[in-house]
Amino acid sequence: MLLTITDLYRGFGSRFFDDQRMYSQDLNNIEYTKLETIRNSIVSMIKQPGVAINSLDETALKVEYVDSKHFTVNPGSAIDKYGRIIYVPEDTSVSGSISTDPYYHPIWPDRENIVHNRLPETTTIYYVNIYYNTQQDIAKTNDKGISYYTREYDSYRISVDNILPSNVSAGLCLASFLVNSEGNIFGSGSIEDLRSLLLLRTIPNPSAREFYRQTSVASNVVNNEASVNVWSEGGAGYVNKANSLYRYKGEETMNVNFSVPSGSGAGTLKVYINFDESGGFGTYSFSGTGTYSFSFSINVGLTEDIVYYIGVRLKSDDAGTALVSNTVIDVA
């Protein structure tokens, strides 16, 4: 069937006629309709909002430690649950000319050397969250002498909160860190990477969705680190080494892969969901150098409405010291 121009126009905006009066609301409605159509289309393709990366090895929107008071968010892009694109550029300075350049954008919010500005009474976990936001610029005056901004630009807001983004605010959590009573990032600069990966319904999803990769020191400052990216534990009992966040999407199995470097004694690695382990857990005992993996069931009453806490613990099973590196956790 051949579409007419009327068929193409129907339902996609406003129609105007010769000699018709056009008001500001007409133009504003057109702008809104275009944005809403684009965002609804994006939402229909999203299986999981997140950062536009294929693996946590990529650094887009990764939070990097600067010093005990500051952190930096790398440039990158993400999409929130409403289909809004959160774009953080490499260069955050003003671009273009107000009067002549359609690509003009005012100065973006800071992304480098951001002050966390937190001073809790006791050591507290804080989350680095990012939200879609807008910026206004180019002030004009209407015929009544009232000033308005005539341009609105896509932008973002980075915040340090003691809670995760709510379902309504639709922000994305990028990382977490502990701040002690002196206002310093705890654990010699340890920052947990909590970026969720963007998944689209129209693209075949990988067989496993990775959500944790060992890239930082243990989250507890008293835990030793034998060398770069290696956890060390020689004490009695399990000691917490890392934590991450996980949103359940109907997966059935959690998979854990890790390496044991030379010089390690026997030990056991344990991964659990929630502090009380009610969401399930798995353990694996090792006794020598090599690459190990284990899996455990997670379809035990989890719900998609909750963000779950994932903990990783390590203990030494003999008089020696257990070493673990390159830990990767995914779900399938």
C-alpha positions in Angstrom: 0.0 0.0 0.0 1.4 3.4 -1.0 1.5 5.9 1.9 0.3 9.4 1.3 1.9 12.5 2.8 -1.1 12.5 5.2 -0.4 9.0 6.3 3.2 9.9 7.0 2.3 13.0 9.0 -0.5 11.4 11.0 0.3 11.1 14.7 3.8 12.6 14.5 3.3 16.2 15.2 1.2 19.3 14.5 -0.4 20.5 11.2 -0.5 24.1 10.1 -2.7 25.9 7.5 -2.3 29.1 5.5 -3.3 32.2 7.5 -3.3 30.2 10.7 -2.1 32.0 13.8 0.8 30.1 15.4 1.7 30.6 19.1 4.7 29.7 21.2 2.8 26.7 22.6 2.5 25.3 19.1 6.3 25.3 18.7 6.9 24.0 22.2 4.5 21.1 21.5 6.4 20.2 18.4 9.7 20.1 20.3 8.2 18.0 23.0 6.6 15.6 20.6 9.9 15.0 18.8 11.8 14.3 22.0 9.0 12.1 23.4 8.9 10.0 20.2 12.6 9.5 20.2 12.7 8.6 23.9 9.8 6.2 23.7 11.5 4.4 20.8 14.7 4.1 22.8 12.8 2.8 25.8 11.1 0.1 23.7 14.5 -1.3 22.8 16.1 -1.2 26.3 16.3 -4.4 28.4 18.4 -2.7 31.0 19.4 1.0 31.4 23.1 1.5 31.9 26.4 2.7 30.5 27.1 2.1 26.8 30.0 -0.4 27.3 30.4 -4.1 26.4 32.5 -4.9 29.5 33.7 -3.4 32.7 37.1 -3.4 31.1 36.0 -0.3 29.3 36.5 3.0 31.1 33.5 5.0 29.9 31.8 6.8 32.9 34.2 4.9 35.2 34.9 6.7 38.5 38.6 7.2 39.1 40.3 8.0 42.5 42.2 11.3 42.5 42.9 11.8 46.2 41.1 11.4 49.5 38.8 14.3 48.8 38.4 14.2 45.0 37.3 11.8 42.2 36.9 12.0 38.4 34.2 10.6 36.2 35.5 9.5 32.7 33.7 10.7 29.6 31.1 8.4 28.2 27.4 7.8 27.5 24.5 6.1 29.2 20.8 5.7 28.8 18.3 5.9 31.7 15.0 4.1 32.1 13.1 6.9 30.4 15.2 6.7 27.2 17.2 9.9 28.0 20.8 9.9 26.8 23.3 10.9 29.5 26.3 12.2 27.6 29.5 13.3 29.4 32.0 14.8 27.0 35.8 14.7 27.1 35.9 18.5 26.8 33.4 20.2 29.1 34.2 23.8 28.0 31.7 25.9 26.0 31.4 25.0 22.4 30.3 27.0 19.4 29.0 30.5 19.1 25.7 31.6 20.6 24.7 33.7 17.6 25.8 31.5 14.7 26.4 27.9 15.7 23.5 25.5 16.0 25.8 23.1 17.9 26.5 25.7 20.6 26.5 24.3 24.1 27.2 26.2 27.4 29.9 25.0 29.8 29.1 21.5 31.0 29.1 20.5 34.7 32.5 19.4 36.1 33.5 15.8 35.7 37.1 16.0 36.8 38.5 16.5 40.4 35.0 16.6 41.9 34.9 17.2 45.6 32.9 14.5 47.4 32.3 17.0 50.3 31.2 14.3 52.8 32.2 14.3 56.5 30.2 11.6 58.3 30.4 10.9 62.1 31.4 7.3 61.4 32.7 5.5 58.3 29.9 5.6 55.7 29.4 4.2 52.2 28.5 6.8 49.6 27.4 6.3 46.0 28.5 8.3 42.9 25.2 8.7 41.0 24.6 10.3 37.6 21.3 11.8 36.4 20.0 13.2 33.1 19.7 17.0 33.5 19.2 20.1 31.3 20.9 23.4 31.1 19.3 26.7 30.0 21.0 29.6 28.1 20.5 32.5 25.7 18.3 35.0 27.6 15.8 37.0 25.6 13.0 39.4 26.5 9.4 39.0 25.3 7.1 41.9 24.3 6.0 42.3 28.0 9.6 42.9 29.1 9.9 39.5 30.8 13.2 37.7 30.4 13.3 34.0 29.4 16.0 31.5 28.4 15.2 30.5 24.8 17.4 27.4 24.6 17.5 24.1 26.6 20.4 21.7 26.3 20.9 18.1 27.3 23.2 17.8 30.2 23.9 15.7 33.4 24.2 15.9 37.1 26.8 14.0 39.1 26.1 13.6 42.9 27.5 11.8 45.9 24.6 10.4 47.9 24.2 8.0 50.8 21.4 6.2 48.9 21.1 4.7 45.4 19.0 6.4 42.7 15.3 5.9 43.2 13.0 4.3 40.6 11.5 7.8 40.0 14.7 9.8 39.7 16.0 7.2 37.2 19.6 7.9 37.8 22.4 5.4 37.4 24.9 4.4 40.1 28.5 4.5 38.8 30.5 3.7 41.9 30.8 3.6 45.7 33.4 4.4 48.2 33.8 4.6 52.0 34.4 7.9 53.7 35.8 8.0 57.3 35.1 10.5 60.0 38.0 12.6 58.8 36.3 13.1 55.4 38.8 10.9 53.5 38.0 8.2 51.0 38.6 5.0 53.0 40.8 2.1 52.0 43.8 3.8 50.3 41.6 5.0 47.4 39.5 2.0 46.9 36.5 2.8 44.7 34.0 0.0 43.8 32.9 0.0 40.1 29.1 -0.3 40.1 28.4 0.6 36.5 25.5 -1.4 35.0 25.9 -2.4 31.3 23.3 -1.1 28.8 21.4 -4.0 27.3 19.2 -3.7 24.2 16.3 -6.0 23.3 17.1 -5.7 19.6 20.6 -6.9 19.9 21.4 -10.6 20.9 22.5 -10.5 24.5 25.7 -12.2 25.6 25.2 -15.6 27.3 26.5 -14.0 30.5 26.0 -10.5 31.9 29.1 -9.4 33.8 28.6 -7.1 36.7 31.8 -7.3 38.8 35.4 -7.4 37.9 38.3 -7.2 40.4 40.0 -4.0 39.5 40.6 -2.4 42.9 41.9 -3.2 46.3 39.8 -4.8 49.0 37.1 -2.5 50.4 38.4 -2.9 54.0 41.6 -1.0 54.7 42.9 -3.7 57.1 42.9 -6.3 54.3 46.3 -6.8 52.7 47.0 -6.6 49.0 49.9 -8.8 48.0 50.4 -7.0 44.7 48.4 -5.2 42.1 44.9 -6.7 41.8 45.6 -9.5 44.2 43.7 -10.1 47.4 45.6 -11.5 50.3 44.2 -13.2 53.4 46.0 -15.2 56.1 43.8 -14.7 59.1 41.2 -17.0 60.5 37.7 -17.0 59.1 36.2 -15.2 56.1 37.2 -11.6 55.5 35.1 -9.3 53.2 37.2 -8.3 50.2 34.7 -6.5 47.9 31.1 -5.7 47.3 29.0 -4.8 44.2 25.4 -4.2 43.3 23.2 -6.4 41.2 19.7 -6.0 39.8 18.0 -9.3 39.1 16.7 -9.8 35.5 15.4 -13.3 35.6 18.8 -15.1 35.5 19.2 -18.5 37.0 22.9 -18.9 37.7 25.7 -16.7 39.1 29.1 -17.6 37.8 32.4 -16.8 39.5 35.8 -17.0 37.8 39.1 -16.3 39.5 42.8 -17.0 39.5 45.2 -18.1 42.2 48.8 -16.8 41.6 52.0 -18.6 42.6 52.9 -18.5 46.3 49.3 -18.9 47.5 48.3 -21.3 50.1 45.0 -23.2 50.2 41.9 -21.1 50.7 38.2 -20.6 50.0 36.4 -17.9 48.0 32.8 -17.2 48.9 30.3 -15.1 47.0 26.9 -14.2 48.5 23.8 -12.2 47.9 22.6 -9.9 50.6 24.2 -9.5 54.0 22.4 -12.4 55.5 23.1 -14.6 52.4 19.3 -15.2 52.1 19.5 -14.6 48.3 21.9 -17.5 47.8 25.7 -18.1 48.0 28.4 -20.3 46.6 31.9 -21.2 47.8 35.0 -22.8 46.2 38.0 -24.2 47.9 41.4 -24.1 46.1 44.8 -25.6 46.9 47.2 -24.4 44.3 48.1 -22.1 41.4 45.6 -22.0 38.6 42.3 -20.7 37.2 39.1 -21.7 38.9 35.4 -21.2 38.4 32.2 -22.2 40.2 28.5 -21.4 39.8 25.4 -21.4 42.1 21.7 -21.0 41.7 20.2 -17.5 42.3 16.5 -18.0 41.3 15.5 -18.3 44.9 12.8 -15.6 45.3 14.8 -12.7 43.9 12.7 -9.8 42.5 13.5 -7.3 39.8 12.3 -4.5 42.1 15.3 -4.6 44.4 19.0 -3.8 44.0 20.9 -6.6 45.7 24.2 -6.4 47.6 26.8 -8.9 46.4 29.7 -9.7 48.8 33.0 -11.5 48.1 34.8 -13.1 51.0 38.2 -14.9 51.2 39.8 -17.1 53.9 42.9 -19.1 54.3 42.4 -22.8 54.8 45.9 -23.5 56.2 48.7 -21.8 58.0 49.8 -20.0 54.8 48.3 -17.0 53.0 45.6 -17.3 50.3 45.9 -15.1 47.3 43.2 -14.4 44.7 43.3 -12.3 41.5 41.3 -11.5 38.4 37.9 -12.3 40.0 35.0 -11.8 37.5 31.3 -12.4 38.4 28.5 -12.7 35.9 25.0 -14.1 35.7 23.4 -16.2 33.0 
